[in-house]
Amino acid sequence: NDLRDGFDTTRNNATRIVRTETMRATNRGVMAKYKQAGLEPTGHGEVPPLHPNCRCTVVPEERDGKLVLVWKATYQPGRTCDACMKKNGTVI
């Protein structure tokens, strides 16, 4: 409510902003922690969120005996966009 009132916006828009910025902060923190542990991006480098309301994240995954960072789309029927699904599983 404070966000909605402070920015003179709708409840849905305020929810979208909070959701997107929460995922942005979470993923930046995750990336910083991985970097601190010595695991850095080796692929395309783009980190979620890709768009407003994006709930995708970054996870470590072993590929060919090497630990890499991978884009994980959060699948929700009717809500997950094609762009996120195409990035799902790609090395960051």
C-alpha angles and dihedrals in degrees: 000000000000091000092047092048095042093052098033093236140133125271091249092051091047090050091050092051093048093046094048096045092045090055091045092053093043094050093046089052092048091050091049091051092049091048090050088053090051098258111125134171114279101173134049093329098217111138127200143286093075096176141355113303091017112153098183121129144188123253135176115246134176114240123173090347093306129106111235136170114252133194111239118195114211101229117219116162110248093005107065109090125226092244092058093045090052090053093046108121096008118136114250 
